[in-house]
Amino acid sequence: AAGAPLSPEVHVAATSALAPTRHAIEVRLSAEDPARDFAPTPGRIGAWVMPSGPGIRVDSAVEAGERIPPDYDPMIAKIMSVGADRQAAISTMVAGLKEVVVTGVQTTLPFHHAVMAHASFLAAELSTDWVIDHWDGPAARDELIDHARAAAAGAVTRASADAPSGPAGTTSLHKDDPGAGTIWRDAGRRAAVDRWPR
């Protein structure tokens, strides 16, 4: 304020900021394998579907077909939810994460699903050591495989069912890419869902 007194408007804004009225949560979706100590998983993105709707915001510069290089931070999207309170924000985030489809690279999506369902997270028992204390990637892997397979298969099936039919034997996942959803490519996508190590 350069030594000048603050205006009444600033005082009102500062006072209202002391009593927050909503809650927000942010998930940083990365091209990393949570079952392998979050090792980077560079590669080319296949399908790319982000959530939308009331209470959801996505910040990302990535799209289908883009290559995720090994040279930089592997974060590919920030997904944010907002609600009247923490529980509402969590519920909105859970619904939003169910809409996410990313193929071609392993992402941290299964980890985020697990966090949102964890009892200590839901009870707001949090610390900077939360991941170390509550996450064991290899041990959690088997539980998450079924969830990831079901979510990805359901999303691919929904996308295929909603897409207009293309030439005989094809179904397009993207209107502007007639070859994007051939039955051969769809079968390959379904097979690629199981990217977890055995």
N, C-alpha and C positions, 0 to 999 in steps of 0.2 A: 504493500500500500504506500510505499515511499514515505513513510512517516505520517501519512494522513489517516484520520479515523476511518474505520470501515463503515460502509453505508448500512442503513437499516435493512435493506434487502439482503445483504450478505449475512447479517446477524440472523435474520429469519431463516435463510437457507441453512446456515450452520446449525441452528437449533433443531430444525426438522431432521437434519442428517444424523443427529444423535439418537433418534428413535426410528430405526429402520422398520419398514412396513412389509418387506418381502424377503425371500431367501433365494439365493442362486447357487447353482453347482456347475462346475466346469469339468469336462472330461477331455483329456488330451490324447486323441487317437494317434498312435504311432505305428510305423512299420517295424515292429519289434515282436519277438517271440517270447511271450510271458512264461512259457514252459522251459525256456533256456536262458534264464536270468536276463530277460529283456534284450537278447542279442539282436542287433539290426537285421532286417530281412529285406535287402534291396531287391528290386525287380520291377516288372511292368504291371501296372494296375489293369485288371480286366473290367469286371462290373464295378460300378461306383454309384451307390445310392445312399444319400444322406437324409436324415429325418427332417421333418418340417411340421408346421402347425403352431397353434397357440402355445406360448411358453418355451419355445425351442428356437435357438439361434445357432447357426453353423458358420464358422470362419474357416475357409480353406481356399487354396489356390490350385487344388489338384482336381483332375478329372480322369475319366476312363481313358486308358491308352497311354497315360503318362508313365514315365520311368522314374522310380525312386532310386536315386544314386546312393552308393555307400559312403560318399564323401561328406555328407552334411547331416544335421539333426534329422532323425527319421519321423518327426511329427508331421502328420498329413492333414489333420483337422482338429479344430477345437469345437466341441459340442457343448452348448450351454443350455441349462434349463432354469426357469424361474417359477416360483409359486408363492402362495400366500405365506407359507411357512416351510420349514426344512422338509417335512414329510411330503408336502405337495410338490416341492422341487424334485425330491427323489422319485416320486411316482411319475412325474413328467419325464425325467431322465430315463427311467426304466422303459417307459413306452417308446421314447425316442430311440434308445439303443436297439430295440427290437426291429426298427425300420432300417438299420444300417446294413448295407451289403457291400463288402469289399472283397474281390477275388484277385488272384494273381500274386499277392504278397500276404504273409502272415501279419496280422495286426494285434494290437492289445485289446481288441474288443472282448474276448472271453474274460480277460482280467477285469475289465470294467463291469461286466455283468456280475462277476463274482463279488466285487466290492459292493455293488448296490444291494446285493442280497445278504451280505454278511451281518450277523447279529450285532457285532460291536460297532460297525459303521452305522447301522440303523439306530443304535442307542447313543450315537455321538460320542463314543469312547475312542477318541482319536489322539494321535501323537505323531511326531515326525518319524517315529520308528514303526508306524502302523504296518507298512508293507513287510518289513523285516519280521515283525512279530506275528503277522497273520497270513502271509502268503508263502507257500512253498510250491513253486511252479510245477516241478515234476510230480509231486504228490497230488496236486490239484488237477493235473492233466486229464486223467481218466474221467473225472466228473464233468469236466468242461467239454470233452470231445463230443459226447452225445448232444449237449446243448448247442454247440457250434454247428454240428452237422444238421440238426433239426432246424435251427434258425436259418442257415444258408439254403438248405433244400427248400424250405417253405418260401423263402424270399424269391429264389429262382423260379419256383413253380408259380408263385403269384405274378411275377414279372412276365413270365411266358404266357400265362393265361390272359393277362391284360393287354398283351401286345397284339397289333394287327398281324394277320397272316401274311407271309411273303410268298415267294414262288413255292411250287410244290415241294414239300418236305422241309420247309423252313418256317421258323417263327422268329420274328425280329424283336429283340429286346429294346432296340433303339430305332425310332422311326427313321432317323436320317442315316442309318447303317443297315441296309437290307440283309447283309450277310452276318450280322452280329449274333443272330440267334439260330443258326442252323442246328439241326438235331445232333449233328456230330459235335459241334462246339458246346452245346448245352450238356451233352454227356460228359465231355471233358471237364466242364466247369464243376459238375456234380462230383466227379472223381477227384478233382483238385481240392475239394472242401477239406478232405482229411489230410492236413499238412502237419499234424502233430507227430512228433517222433514216437516210435514204438519202443 
